[in-house]
Amino acid sequence: MIPMRNVLIIGSGCAGNTAAIYTARANLKPLVVSGHDAGGQLSLTTLVENFPGFPEGINGPTLVENIKQQAQNFGAEYLHGAVLDADFSARPFRLNVEGEWIETRTVIIASGASARWLGLPSEQKLIGHGVSSCATCDGFFYRGKKIMVIGGGDSAMEEAHFLTRFGSEVTLVHRREEFRASKIVLDRARQNPKIKFLLNTVVEEVKDVEKNLVTGVRLRDVKTGKVWEQDVDGFFLAIGHIPNTAVFRGQIETDPDGYIVSQGGARTNISGVFHAGDVQDRVYRQAITAAGAGCMAAIEVERYLEAEGH
Ligand code: NAP
C-alpha cells in the first residue's frame, strides 16, 4: 500500500511535469502517474521552436523529458501506468492506478487531450515525419512545400489559413460537402487563393512509409469512387481532439465534449481537485500554456493544503 500523498498528479506532459516541479519545490512530495502515453503531445512532435528559452529550438521529447528530470531533481516521484478508476466522493480521494488504490489529499488532473487521428497504419507510422496534428507547432517546417489539411471544422479552416503563410499550396480535404466550421471562418478560408478544397474525399493511404517521410497521399472520391494520388510534403490532421477524462466522468464537471469545466483558476467542481493543461483548454493547446497551467494548479494545491494545515 502506497502511503497517503499530499498531491497526486495525473499526466506527464508539460502541464503535469511543471506542476510536479512546483509542488516538489514546495516539499509536497508529488506522485506523478505518467499515463500510458508518457510525455503527452510533445512526445509526438519533433522540433519545438516556440517554447521560450531555446533560441535554436528543442526536440519535443527532449523538452518534456528535461521538465520531468527537473521535477525529479526536486523529489517528484513517477509511477508508470494509467489511472483506471477514481473516487472523488469523499476525502482523502482514491485513485486506482493499474489495480492499486492510492489515497491523496489533492489531485491535479493534467491528463491532456489526444488528437484524433484517421487511424490509417501509414498515418500512424509517419507521425513526426510529415504527419502532424499541430499546425502552430510544425507549420514552419513546410516553407515552400505542398501541404494537406484534413477536416471540415473551425480548426481545419484556421489551420489551412495559417499554413498558407508557409506552404506553396494548401489542399483542404473534407469527407463531405457540408462544413461544421462557422461561416466567418469558412469564408475566410474560401477567400484565400492558396487554399484548394477537395470535398467528398477521403484519404486511403499516406505515403511513403518505406522512406519514413511523407511524399504523397492516395485519395478517394466517395461519390464517384475515383482513386488517385497527389504529392504532399506535410499532412496535417485537424479532425478534433478527445480530452482524456473518461475515467472521471460523472464526478468532474465536463462540457458535452468531455473538457473539464473550470470553476476559475485551476479549480474543478470538486474542492481539492484541480485541472491543468489541455484537459481543460480547447483554445490554446500550447506547450507553454500547459506549463503555465501546471504552475497555476501547483500554487493552488500549495495554498489549499496550507489552509488545511498540512
Ligand atoms: P470539430 O468541429 O469536431 O470538426 C471536426 C471535423 O473533422 C469535422 O468536419 C469532421 O467531419 C471531421 N472528421 C472527424 N473525424 C473524421 C474522420 N475520421 N475522417 C475525416 N474527417 C473527420 O473539431 P474542431 O474543428 O477541432 O473544433 C472543435 C471545437 O473547437 C468546435 O466547437 C469549434 O467551433 C471550436 N474551435 C473554434 C475556433 C474558433 O472559433 N476560432 C477555432 C478552432 C476550434 P464531419 O463534419 O463530417 O463530422
py3Dmol code that shows the C-alpha trace and the ligand (Angstrom):
import py3Dmol

protein = """\
ATOM      1  CA  MET A   1       0.000   0.000   0.000  1.00  0.00           C
ATOM      2  CA  ILE A   2       1.405   3.359  -1.070  1.00  0.00           C
ATOM      3  CA  PRO A   3       1.222   5.865   1.847  1.00  0.00           C
ATOM      4  CA  MET A   4      -1.239   8.751   1.539  1.00  0.00           C
ATOM      5  CA  ARG A   5       0.038  11.520  -0.732  1.00  0.00           C
ATOM      6  CA  ASN A   6      -0.353  15.259  -0.437  1.00  0.00           C
ATOM      7  CA  VAL A   7      -0.808  15.594  -4.157  1.00  0.00           C
ATOM      8  CA  LEU A   8      -1.221  13.140  -6.976  1.00  0.00           C
ATOM      9  CA  ILE A   9      -0.671  14.495 -10.486  1.00  0.00           C
ATOM     10  CA  ILE A  10      -2.311  12.669 -13.368  1.00  0.00           C
ATOM     11  CA  GLY A  11      -0.339  13.101 -16.582  1.00  0.00           C
ATOM     12  CA  SER A  12       3.285  13.672 -17.517  1.00  0.00           C
ATOM     13  CA  GLY A  13       3.061  16.189 -20.343  1.00  0.00           C
ATOM     14  CA  CYS A  14       4.118  19.805 -19.992  1.00  0.00           C
ATOM     15  CA  ALA A  15       1.292  20.581 -17.547  1.00  0.00           C
ATOM     16  CA  GLY A  16       1.790  17.600 -15.234  1.00  0.00           C
ATOM     17  CA  ASN A  17       5.584  17.829 -15.171  1.00  0.00           C
ATOM     18  CA  THR A  18       5.526  21.558 -14.455  1.00  0.00           C
ATOM     19  CA  ALA A  19       3.008  21.021 -11.652  1.00  0.00           C
ATOM     20  CA  ALA A  20       5.449  18.389 -10.344  1.00  0.00           C
ATOM     21  CA  ILE A  21       8.353  20.871 -10.291  1.00  0.00           C
ATOM     22  CA  TYR A  22       6.348  23.419  -8.324  1.00  0.00           C
ATOM     23  CA  THR A  23       4.772  21.008  -5.845  1.00  0.00           C
ATOM     24  CA  ALA A  24       8.122  19.225  -5.329  1.00  0.00           C
ATOM     25  CA  ARG A  25       9.847  22.531  -4.598  1.00  0.00           C
ATOM     26  CA  ALA A  26       7.073  23.239  -2.093  1.00  0.00           C
ATOM     27  CA  ASN A  27       8.089  19.984  -0.312  1.00  0.00           C
ATOM     28  CA  LEU A  28       4.773  18.311  -1.114  1.00  0.00           C
ATOM     29  CA  LYS A  29       6.482  15.161  -2.497  1.00  0.00           C
ATOM     30  CA  PRO A  30       4.181  14.820  -5.529  1.00  0.00           C
ATOM     31  CA  LEU A  31       3.441  11.487  -7.124  1.00  0.00           C
ATOM     32  CA  VAL A  32       3.017  11.718 -10.898  1.00  0.00           C
ATOM     33  CA  VAL A  33       1.061   8.991 -12.656  1.00  0.00           C
ATOM     34  CA  SER A  34       2.643   9.254 -16.064  1.00  0.00           C
ATOM     35  CA  GLY A  35      -0.058   7.571 -18.165  1.00  0.00           C
ATOM     36  CA  HIS A  36       0.386   5.103 -20.997  1.00  0.00           C
ATOM     37  CA  ASP A  37       1.467   7.827 -23.416  1.00  0.00           C
ATOM     38  CA  ALA A  38       4.074   9.410 -21.134  1.00  0.00           C
ATOM     39  CA  GLY A  39       5.179  12.865 -22.209  1.00  0.00           C
ATOM     40  CA  GLY A  40       1.862  13.881 -23.747  1.00  0.00           C
ATOM     41  CA  GLN A  41       1.554  15.608 -27.096  1.00  0.00           C
ATOM     42  CA  LEU A  42       5.152  16.869 -27.061  1.00  0.00           C
ATOM     43  CA  SER A  43       6.388  13.330 -27.336  1.00  0.00           C
ATOM     44  CA  LEU A  44       4.711  13.205 -30.766  1.00  0.00           C
ATOM     45  CA  THR A  45       6.449  16.272 -32.177  1.00  0.00           C
ATOM     46  CA  THR A  46       9.974  16.784 -33.400  1.00  0.00           C
ATOM     47  CA  LEU A  47      11.471  20.279 -33.182  1.00  0.00           C
ATOM     48  CA  VAL A  48       9.739  22.813 -30.885  1.00  0.00           C
ATOM     49  CA  GLU A  49      10.710  26.354 -31.817  1.00  0.00           C
ATOM     50  CA  ASN A  50       8.173  28.386 -29.841  1.00  0.00           C
ATOM     51  CA  PHE A  51       8.940  27.349 -26.269  1.00  0.00           C
ATOM     52  CA  PRO A  52      10.703  30.382 -24.769  1.00  0.00           C
ATOM     53  CA  GLY A  53      14.321  29.927 -23.754  1.00  0.00           C
ATOM     54  CA  PHE A  54      15.546  27.773 -26.632  1.00  0.00           C
ATOM     55  CA  PRO A  55      16.788  30.065 -29.423  1.00  0.00           C
ATOM     56  CA  GLU A  56      17.796  27.096 -31.595  1.00  0.00           C
ATOM     57  CA  GLY A  57      14.577  25.188 -30.779  1.00  0.00           C
ATOM     58  CA  ILE A  58      14.448  21.949 -28.849  1.00  0.00           C
ATOM     59  CA  ASN A  59      13.289  18.452 -29.650  1.00  0.00           C
ATOM     60  CA  GLY A  60       9.752  17.856 -28.228  1.00  0.00           C
ATOM     61  CA  PRO A  61      10.523  14.593 -26.399  1.00  0.00           C
ATOM     62  CA  THR A  62      13.768  16.127 -25.022  1.00  0.00           C
ATOM     63  CA  LEU A  63      11.905  19.164 -23.723  1.00  0.00           C
ATOM     64  CA  VAL A  64       9.322  17.126 -21.855  1.00  0.00           C
ATOM     65  CA  GLU A  65      11.982  14.731 -20.513  1.00  0.00           C
ATOM     66  CA  ASN A  66      14.010  17.728 -19.265  1.00  0.00           C
ATOM     67  CA  ILE A  67      10.986  19.089 -17.385  1.00  0.00           C
ATOM     68  CA  LYS A  68      10.479  15.652 -15.824  1.00  0.00           C
ATOM     69  CA  GLN A  69      14.181  15.480 -14.820  1.00  0.00           C
ATOM     70  CA  GLN A  70      13.860  18.906 -13.262  1.00  0.00           C
ATOM     71  CA  ALA A  71      10.871  17.702 -11.202  1.00  0.00           C
ATOM     72  CA  GLN A  72      12.707  14.528 -10.158  1.00  0.00           C
ATOM     73  CA  ASN A  73      15.699  16.585  -9.060  1.00  0.00           C
ATOM     74  CA  PHE A  74      13.388  18.193  -6.502  1.00  0.00           C
ATOM     75  CA  GLY A  75      12.000  14.857  -5.323  1.00  0.00           C
ATOM     76  CA  ALA A  76       8.935  14.247  -7.526  1.00  0.00           C
ATOM     77  CA  GLU A  77       8.168  10.535  -7.885  1.00  0.00           C
ATOM     78  CA  TYR A  78       6.844   8.979 -11.086  1.00  0.00           C
ATOM     79  CA  LEU A  79       4.671   5.923 -11.411  1.00  0.00           C
ATOM     80  CA  HIS A  80       4.318   4.419 -14.863  1.00  0.00           C
ATOM     81  CA  GLY A  81       0.783   3.432 -15.802  1.00  0.00           C
ATOM     82  CA  ALA A  82      -2.709   4.819 -16.052  1.00  0.00           C
ATOM     83  CA  VAL A  83      -5.482   5.799 -13.678  1.00  0.00           C
ATOM     84  CA  LEU A  84      -8.158   3.144 -14.168  1.00  0.00           C
ATOM     85  CA  ASP A  85     -10.722   4.443 -11.682  1.00  0.00           C
ATOM     86  CA  ALA A  86     -11.230   7.421  -9.395  1.00  0.00           C
ATOM     87  CA  ASP A  87     -13.335   8.049  -6.303  1.00  0.00           C
ATOM     88  CA  PHE A  88     -13.749  11.753  -5.579  1.00  0.00           C
ATOM     89  CA  SER A  89     -16.876  11.267  -3.429  1.00  0.00           C
ATOM     90  CA  ALA A  90     -15.014  11.698  -0.122  1.00  0.00           C
ATOM     91  CA  ARG A  91     -11.604  12.742   1.147  1.00  0.00           C
ATOM     92  CA  PRO A  92      -8.985  11.501   1.016  1.00  0.00           C
ATOM     93  CA  PHE A  93      -9.553  10.974  -2.697  1.00  0.00           C
ATOM     94  CA  ARG A  94      -8.851   7.482  -4.014  1.00  0.00           C
ATOM     95  CA  LEU A  95      -7.351   6.634  -7.386  1.00  0.00           C
ATOM     96  CA  ASN A  96      -6.863   3.218  -8.863  1.00  0.00           C
ATOM     97  CA  VAL A  97      -3.531   3.110 -10.678  1.00  0.00           C
ATOM     98  CA  GLU A  98      -3.091  -0.129 -12.600  1.00  0.00           C
ATOM     99  CA  GLY A  99      -5.080  -2.043  -9.973  1.00  0.00           C
ATOM    100  CA  GLU A 100      -3.648  -0.416  -6.846  1.00  0.00           C
ATOM    101  CA  TRP A 101      -5.698   2.161  -4.910  1.00  0.00           C
ATOM    102  CA  ILE A 102      -3.774   5.257  -3.821  1.00  0.00           C
ATOM    103  CA  GLU A 103      -5.084   7.846  -1.353  1.00  0.00           C
ATOM    104  CA  THR A 104      -4.315  11.516  -1.753  1.00  0.00           C
ATOM    105  CA  ARG A 105      -5.341  14.832  -0.201  1.00  0.00           C
ATOM    106  CA  THR A 106      -5.392  16.690  -3.523  1.00  0.00           C
ATOM    107  CA  VAL A 107      -5.338  15.829  -7.221  1.00  0.00           C
ATOM    108  CA  ILE A 108      -4.144  17.706 -10.298  1.00  0.00           C
ATOM    109  CA  ILE A 109      -5.735  16.355 -13.472  1.00  0.00           C
ATOM    110  CA  ALA A 110      -3.292  17.015 -16.304  1.00  0.00           C
ATOM    111  CA  SER A 111      -4.273  14.076 -18.470  1.00  0.00           C
ATOM    112  CA  GLY A 112      -4.383  16.142 -21.667  1.00  0.00           C
ATOM    113  CA  ALA A 113      -6.359  15.738 -24.852  1.00  0.00           C
ATOM    114  CA  SER A 114      -5.352  13.352 -27.558  1.00  0.00           C
ATOM    115  CA  ALA A 115      -5.505  14.414 -31.181  1.00  0.00           C
ATOM    116  CA  ARG A 116      -7.986  12.424 -33.178  1.00  0.00           C
ATOM    117  CA  TRP A 117      -6.284  10.537 -35.988  1.00  0.00           C
ATOM    118  CA  LEU A 118      -7.704   8.866 -39.076  1.00  0.00           C
ATOM    119  CA  GLY A 119      -6.248   5.622 -37.773  1.00  0.00           C
ATOM    120  CA  LEU A 120      -4.560   4.539 -41.015  1.00  0.00           C
ATOM    121  CA  PRO A 121      -1.455   2.418 -40.313  1.00  0.00           C
ATOM    122  CA  SER A 122       0.595   4.565 -42.729  1.00  0.00           C
ATOM    123  CA  GLU A 123      -0.537   7.772 -40.981  1.00  0.00           C
ATOM    124  CA  GLN A 124       0.434   6.389 -37.571  1.00  0.00           C
ATOM    125  CA  LYS A 125       3.897   5.323 -38.760  1.00  0.00           C
ATOM    126  CA  LEU A 126       4.640   8.775 -40.211  1.00  0.00           C
ATOM    127  CA  ILE A 127       3.668  10.885 -37.171  1.00  0.00           C
ATOM    128  CA  GLY A 128       6.535  13.333 -36.667  1.00  0.00           C
ATOM    129  CA  HIS A 129       7.865  12.583 -40.174  1.00  0.00           C
ATOM    130  CA  GLY A 130       5.485  14.738 -42.161  1.00  0.00           C
ATOM    131  CA  VAL A 131       2.252  13.801 -40.354  1.00  0.00           C
ATOM    132  CA  SER A 132       1.264  16.314 -37.679  1.00  0.00           C
ATOM    133  CA  SER A 133      -1.741  17.263 -35.592  1.00  0.00           C
ATOM    134  CA  CYS A 134      -0.493  20.770 -34.780  1.00  0.00           C
ATOM    135  CA  ALA A 135      -0.121  23.457 -37.446  1.00  0.00           C
ATOM    136  CA  THR A 136       1.141  26.022 -34.926  1.00  0.00           C
ATOM    137  CA  CYS A 137       3.899  23.625 -33.870  1.00  0.00           C
ATOM    138  CA  ASP A 138       5.008  22.257 -37.221  1.00  0.00           C
ATOM    139  CA  GLY A 139       3.816  24.602 -39.988  1.00  0.00           C
ATOM    140  CA  PHE A 140       7.131  26.418 -40.122  1.00  0.00           C
ATOM    141  CA  PHE A 141       8.906  23.289 -41.369  1.00  0.00           C
ATOM    142  CA  TYR A 142       6.885  23.319 -44.605  1.00  0.00           C
ATOM    143  CA  ARG A 143       8.046  26.606 -46.057  1.00  0.00           C
ATOM    144  CA  GLY A 144       7.563  26.449 -49.819  1.00  0.00           C
ATOM    145  CA  LYS A 145       6.219  22.893 -49.585  1.00  0.00           C
ATOM    146  CA  LYS A 146       2.925  21.228 -50.501  1.00  0.00           C
ATOM    147  CA  ILE A 147       0.622  20.921 -47.507  1.00  0.00           C
ATOM    148  CA  MET A 148      -2.590  18.974 -46.966  1.00  0.00           C
ATOM    149  CA  VAL A 149      -5.066  19.586 -44.131  1.00  0.00           C
ATOM    150  CA  ILE A 150      -7.821  17.110 -43.216  1.00  0.00           C
ATOM    151  CA  GLY A 151     -11.118  18.202 -41.637  1.00  0.00           C
ATOM    152  CA  GLY A 152     -14.155  20.412 -42.082  1.00  0.00           C
ATOM    153  CA  GLY A 153     -14.422  22.219 -38.747  1.00  0.00           C
ATOM    154  CA  ASP A 154     -13.105  25.533 -37.435  1.00  0.00           C
ATOM    155  CA  SER A 155      -9.704  24.024 -36.619  1.00  0.00           C
ATOM    156  CA  ALA A 156      -9.222  22.735 -40.175  1.00  0.00           C
ATOM    157  CA  MET A 157     -10.138  26.123 -41.705  1.00  0.00           C
ATOM    158  CA  GLU A 158      -7.933  28.044 -39.298  1.00  0.00           C
ATOM    159  CA  GLU A 159      -5.032  25.671 -39.711  1.00  0.00           C
ATOM    160  CA  ALA A 160      -5.308  25.700 -43.508  1.00  0.00           C
ATOM    161  CA  HIS A 161      -5.395  29.523 -43.469  1.00  0.00           C
ATOM    162  CA  PHE A 162      -2.412  29.671 -41.082  1.00  0.00           C
ATOM    163  CA  LEU A 163      -0.436  27.170 -43.151  1.00  0.00           C
ATOM    164  CA  THR A 164      -0.715  29.309 -46.301  1.00  0.00           C
ATOM    165  CA  ARG A 165       1.931  31.506 -44.649  1.00  0.00           C
ATOM    166  CA  PHE A 166       4.386  28.689 -45.211  1.00  0.00           C
ATOM    167  CA  GLY A 167       3.228  26.287 -47.901  1.00  0.00           C
ATOM    168  CA  SER A 168       3.426  26.842 -51.655  1.00  0.00           C
ATOM    169  CA  GLU A 169      -0.120  25.435 -51.739  1.00  0.00           C
ATOM    170  CA  VAL A 170      -2.554  24.082 -49.163  1.00  0.00           C
ATOM    171  CA  THR A 171      -5.155  21.452 -50.048  1.00  0.00           C
ATOM    172  CA  LEU A 172      -8.026  21.026 -47.618  1.00  0.00           C
ATOM    173  CA  VAL A 173      -9.591  17.577 -47.747  1.00  0.00           C
ATOM    174  CA  HIS A 174     -13.022  17.032 -46.229  1.00  0.00           C
ATOM    175  CA  ARG A 175     -15.123  13.868 -46.305  1.00  0.00           C
ATOM    176  CA  ARG A 176     -18.424  15.566 -47.208  1.00  0.00           C
ATOM    177  CA  GLU A 177     -19.785  18.797 -48.754  1.00  0.00           C
ATOM    178  CA  GLU A 178     -21.193  20.461 -45.645  1.00  0.00           C
ATOM    179  CA  PHE A 179     -18.902  22.032 -43.095  1.00  0.00           C
ATOM    180  CA  ARG A 180     -19.010  22.199 -39.320  1.00  0.00           C
ATOM    181  CA  ALA A 181     -16.877  25.327 -39.482  1.00  0.00           C
ATOM    182  CA  SER A 182     -18.575  28.629 -38.654  1.00  0.00           C
ATOM    183  CA  LYS A 183     -19.429  30.806 -41.632  1.00  0.00           C
ATOM    184  CA  ILE A 184     -16.896  33.523 -40.905  1.00  0.00           C
ATOM    185  CA  VAL A 185     -14.001  31.078 -40.556  1.00  0.00           C
ATOM    186  CA  LEU A 186     -15.119  29.110 -43.617  1.00  0.00           C
ATOM    187  CA  ASP A 187     -15.483  32.275 -45.737  1.00  0.00           C
ATOM    188  CA  ARG A 188     -12.007  33.419 -44.814  1.00  0.00           C
ATOM    189  CA  ALA A 189     -10.568  30.056 -45.892  1.00  0.00           C
ATOM    190  CA  ARG A 190     -12.606  30.128 -49.122  1.00  0.00           C
ATOM    191  CA  GLN A 191     -11.338  33.586 -49.974  1.00  0.00           C
ATOM    192  CA  ASN A 192      -7.727  32.540 -49.504  1.00  0.00           C
ATOM    193  CA  PRO A 193      -6.386  31.891 -53.035  1.00  0.00           C
ATOM    194  CA  LYS A 194      -3.726  29.494 -51.753  1.00  0.00           C
ATOM    195  CA  ILE A 195      -6.301  27.047 -50.351  1.00  0.00           C
ATOM    196  CA  LYS A 196      -7.741  24.429 -52.687  1.00  0.00           C
ATOM    197  CA  PHE A 197     -10.776  22.461 -51.431  1.00  0.00           C
ATOM    198  CA  LEU A 198     -11.241  18.761 -52.119  1.00  0.00           C
ATOM    199  CA  LEU A 199     -14.696  17.754 -50.906  1.00  0.00           C
ATOM    200  CA  ASN A 200     -16.346  14.345 -50.619  1.00  0.00           C
ATOM    201  CA  THR A 201     -12.833  12.999 -50.432  1.00  0.00           C
ATOM    202  CA  VAL A 202     -11.164  10.623 -48.007  1.00  0.00           C
ATOM    203  CA  VAL A 203      -7.552   9.601 -47.517  1.00  0.00           C
ATOM    204  CA  GLU A 204      -6.802   5.942 -48.134  1.00  0.00           C
ATOM    205  CA  GLU A 205      -3.065   5.946 -47.517  1.00  0.00           C
ATOM    206  CA  VAL A 206      -0.246   8.307 -46.590  1.00  0.00           C
ATOM    207  CA  LYS A 207       2.978   7.642 -48.475  1.00  0.00           C
ATOM    208  CA  ASP A 208       5.833   6.750 -48.094  1.00  0.00           C
ATOM    209  CA  VAL A 209       6.363   4.541 -45.062  1.00  0.00           C
ATOM    210  CA  GLU A 210       9.408   2.936 -46.728  1.00  0.00           C
ATOM    211  CA  LYS A 211      11.164   6.304 -46.915  1.00  0.00           C
ATOM    212  CA  ASN A 212       9.965   7.273 -43.390  1.00  0.00           C
ATOM    213  CA  LEU A 213       8.798  10.561 -44.910  1.00  0.00           C
ATOM    214  CA  VAL A 214       5.543  11.952 -46.267  1.00  0.00           C
ATOM    215  CA  THR A 215       5.759  12.203 -50.048  1.00  0.00           C
ATOM    216  CA  GLY A 216       2.100  11.936 -51.048  1.00  0.00           C
ATOM    217  CA  VAL A 217      -1.331  10.506 -50.381  1.00  0.00           C
ATOM    218  CA  ARG A 218      -3.797   8.190 -52.053  1.00  0.00           C
ATOM    219  CA  LEU A 219      -7.267   9.762 -52.115  1.00  0.00           C
ATOM    220  CA  ARG A 220     -10.759   8.523 -52.964  1.00  0.00           C
ATOM    221  CA  ASP A 221     -13.796  10.497 -54.067  1.00  0.00           C
ATOM    222  CA  VAL A 222     -16.628   8.993 -52.001  1.00  0.00           C
ATOM    223  CA  LYS A 223     -19.256   9.952 -54.613  1.00  0.00           C
ATOM    224  CA  THR A 224     -17.610   8.754 -57.811  1.00  0.00           C
ATOM    225  CA  GLY A 225     -15.272   6.134 -56.326  1.00  0.00           C
ATOM    226  CA  LYS A 226     -12.342   7.636 -58.257  1.00  0.00           C
ATOM    227  CA  VAL A 227      -8.967   6.905 -56.641  1.00  0.00           C
ATOM    228  CA  TRP A 228      -5.861   8.989 -57.325  1.00  0.00           C
ATOM    229  CA  GLU A 229      -2.538  10.026 -55.834  1.00  0.00           C
ATOM    230  CA  GLN A 230      -1.317  13.501 -55.021  1.00  0.00           C
ATOM    231  CA  ASP A 231       2.148  14.744 -53.995  1.00  0.00           C
ATOM    232  CA  VAL A 232       2.260  16.197 -50.484  1.00  0.00           C
ATOM    233  CA  ASP A 233       5.081  17.075 -48.064  1.00  0.00           C
ATOM    234  CA  GLY A 234       3.150  17.974 -44.921  1.00  0.00           C
ATOM    235  CA  PHE A 235      -0.013  16.145 -43.812  1.00  0.00           C
ATOM    236  CA  PHE A 236      -1.962  17.911 -41.043  1.00  0.00           C
ATOM    237  CA  LEU A 237      -4.878  16.381 -39.159  1.00  0.00           C
ATOM    238  CA  ALA A 238      -7.488  18.802 -37.834  1.00  0.00           C
ATOM    239  CA  ILE A 239     -10.328  16.396 -37.094  1.00  0.00           C
ATOM    240  CA  GLY A 240     -10.742  17.237 -33.430  1.00  0.00           C
ATOM    241  CA  HIS A 241      -9.282  16.289 -30.072  1.00  0.00           C
ATOM    242  CA  ILE A 242     -10.515  13.922 -27.391  1.00  0.00           C
ATOM    243  CA  PRO A 243      -9.951  15.094 -23.801  1.00  0.00           C
ATOM    244  CA  ASN A 244      -8.746  12.284 -21.559  1.00  0.00           C
ATOM    245  CA  THR A 245     -11.489  12.493 -18.936  1.00  0.00           C
ATOM    246  CA  ALA A 246     -13.462   9.292 -19.480  1.00  0.00           C
ATOM    247  CA  VAL A 247     -12.295   7.860 -16.156  1.00  0.00           C
ATOM    248  CA  PHE A 248     -13.617  10.897 -14.206  1.00  0.00           C
ATOM    249  CA  ARG A 249     -16.986  11.103 -15.950  1.00  0.00           C
ATOM    250  CA  GLY A 250     -19.912  11.656 -13.625  1.00  0.00           C
ATOM    251  CA  GLN A 251     -17.632  13.090 -10.936  1.00  0.00           C
ATOM    252  CA  ILE A 252     -15.813  16.014 -12.527  1.00  0.00           C
ATOM    253  CA  GLU A 253     -17.969  18.524 -14.389  1.00  0.00           C
ATOM    254  CA  THR A 254     -17.169  18.491 -18.088  1.00  0.00           C
ATOM    255  CA  ASP A 255     -18.689  20.115 -21.150  1.00  0.00           C
ATOM    256  CA  PRO A 256     -20.521  17.908 -23.682  1.00  0.00           C
ATOM    257  CA  ASP A 257     -17.220  17.121 -25.434  1.00  0.00           C
ATOM    258  CA  GLY A 258     -15.583  15.976 -22.196  1.00  0.00           C
ATOM    259  CA  TYR A 259     -13.379  19.011 -21.459  1.00  0.00           C
ATOM    260  CA  ILE A 260     -13.229  19.902 -17.742  1.00  0.00           C
ATOM    261  CA  VAL A 261     -15.255  22.998 -16.917  1.00  0.00           C
ATOM    262  CA  SER A 262     -13.049  25.355 -14.925  1.00  0.00           C
ATOM    263  CA  GLN A 263     -14.512  26.986 -11.843  1.00  0.00           C
ATOM    264  CA  GLY A 264     -11.886  29.750 -12.074  1.00  0.00           C
ATOM    265  CA  GLY A 265      -8.108  29.491 -11.685  1.00  0.00           C
ATOM    266  CA  ALA A 266      -7.305  25.779 -11.726  1.00  0.00           C
ATOM    267  CA  ARG A 267     -10.374  24.711  -9.751  1.00  0.00           C
ATOM    268  CA  THR A 268     -12.811  21.994 -10.779  1.00  0.00           C
ATOM    269  CA  ASN A 269     -16.281  21.451  -9.298  1.00  0.00           C
ATOM    270  CA  ILE A 270     -14.692  19.263  -6.586  1.00  0.00           C
ATOM    271  CA  SER A 271     -12.818  21.058  -3.823  1.00  0.00           C
ATOM    272  CA  GLY A 272      -9.257  19.710  -3.753  1.00  0.00           C
ATOM    273  CA  VAL A 273      -9.246  18.513  -7.379  1.00  0.00           C
ATOM    274  CA  PHE A 274      -7.543  20.873  -9.832  1.00  0.00           C
ATOM    275  CA  HIS A 275      -7.049  20.929 -13.599  1.00  0.00           C
ATOM    276  CA  ALA A 276      -4.029  21.820 -15.729  1.00  0.00           C
ATOM    277  CA  GLY A 277      -3.439  21.952 -19.470  1.00  0.00           C
ATOM    278  CA  ASP A 278      -5.281  20.606 -22.491  1.00  0.00           C
ATOM    279  CA  VAL A 279      -7.744  18.551 -20.439  1.00  0.00           C
ATOM    280  CA  GLN A 280      -9.486  21.880 -19.820  1.00  0.00           C
ATOM    281  CA  ASP A 281      -8.110  24.082 -22.620  1.00  0.00           C
ATOM    282  CA  ARG A 282      -9.667  23.688 -26.046  1.00  0.00           C
ATOM    283  CA  VAL A 283      -8.387  27.009 -27.323  1.00  0.00           C
ATOM    284  CA  TYR A 284      -4.621  27.490 -26.884  1.00  0.00           C
ATOM    285  CA  ARG A 285      -3.238  23.948 -26.525  1.00  0.00           C
ATOM    286  CA  GLN A 286       0.402  25.036 -26.479  1.00  0.00           C
ATOM    287  CA  ALA A 287       3.299  23.568 -24.503  1.00  0.00           C
ATOM    288  CA  ILE A 288       3.913  26.932 -22.873  1.00  0.00           C
ATOM    289  CA  THR A 289       0.266  27.485 -21.886  1.00  0.00           C
ATOM    290  CA  ALA A 290       0.097  23.938 -20.486  1.00  0.00           C
ATOM    291  CA  ALA A 291       3.273  24.578 -18.475  1.00  0.00           C
ATOM    292  CA  GLY A 292       1.752  27.813 -17.158  1.00  0.00           C
ATOM    293  CA  ALA A 293      -1.446  25.987 -16.221  1.00  0.00           C
ATOM    294  CA  GLY A 294       0.610  23.344 -14.383  1.00  0.00           C
ATOM    295  CA  CYS A 295       2.245  26.094 -12.366  1.00  0.00           C
ATOM    296  CA  MET A 296      -1.157  27.621 -11.521  1.00  0.00           C
ATOM    297  CA  ALA A 297      -2.574  24.300 -10.351  1.00  0.00           C
ATOM    298  CA  ALA A 298       0.503  23.626  -8.194  1.00  0.00           C
ATOM    299  CA  ILE A 299       0.253  27.021  -6.488  1.00  0.00           C
ATOM    300  CA  GLU A 300      -3.438  26.414  -5.793  1.00  0.00           C
ATOM    301  CA  VAL A 301      -2.658  22.990  -4.295  1.00  0.00           C
ATOM    302  CA  GLU A 302       0.032  24.507  -2.106  1.00  0.00           C
ATOM    303  CA  ARG A 303      -2.330  27.164  -0.749  1.00  0.00           C
ATOM    304  CA  TYR A 304      -5.165  24.680  -0.354  1.00  0.00           C
ATOM    305  CA  LEU A 305      -3.066  22.288   1.745  1.00  0.00           C
ATOM    306  CA  GLU A 306      -1.579  25.130   3.755  1.00  0.00           C
ATOM    307  CA  ALA A 307      -5.068  26.394   4.610  1.00  0.00           C
ATOM    308  CA  GLU A 308      -5.861  22.894   5.853  1.00  0.00           C
ATOM    309  CA  GLY A 309      -2.723  22.864   7.996  1.00  0.00           C
ATOM    310  CA  HIS A 310      -0.715  20.291   6.009  1.00  0.00           C
TER     311      HIS A 310
END
"""
ligand_1 = """\
48
NAP
P -14.900 19.642 -34.990
O -15.724 20.858 -35.018
O -15.387 18.451 -34.227
O -14.657 19.222 -36.503
C -14.006 18.036 -36.804
C -14.011 17.871 -38.313
O -13.224 16.727 -38.622
C -15.397 17.669 -38.900
O -15.515 18.354 -40.109
C -15.440 16.167 -39.125
O -16.182 15.789 -40.264
C -14.003 15.846 -39.412
N -13.699 14.483 -39.010
C -13.856 13.913 -37.789
N -13.435 12.634 -37.815
C -13.032 12.397 -39.081
C -12.506 11.259 -39.738
N -12.293 10.113 -39.086
N -12.181 11.371 -41.039
C -12.374 12.520 -41.713
N -12.871 13.646 -41.142
C -13.190 13.570 -39.843
O -13.398 19.886 -34.411
P -12.527 21.227 -34.421
O -12.529 21.855 -35.744
O -11.216 20.839 -33.808
O -13.299 22.154 -33.412
C -13.544 21.740 -32.052
C -14.286 22.852 -31.322
O -13.429 23.966 -31.141
C -15.505 23.357 -32.088
O -16.514 23.682 -31.169
C -15.003 24.593 -32.776
O -16.024 25.528 -33.055
C -14.006 25.109 -31.741
N -12.963 25.918 -32.406
C -13.232 27.242 -32.587
C -12.315 28.044 -33.235
C -12.642 29.491 -33.412
O -13.736 29.885 -33.072
N -11.757 30.302 -33.914
C -11.117 27.511 -33.715
C -10.879 26.151 -33.538
C -11.820 25.369 -32.900
P -17.783 15.764 -40.247
O -18.206 17.205 -40.273
O -18.149 15.020 -41.477
O -18.192 15.068 -38.983
"""
view = py3Dmol.view(width=600, height=400)
view.addModel(protein, "pdb")
view.setStyle({"model": 0}, {"cartoon": {"style": "trace"}})
view.addModel(ligand_1, "xyz")
view.setStyle({"model": 1}, {"stick": {}})
view.zoomTo()
view.show()
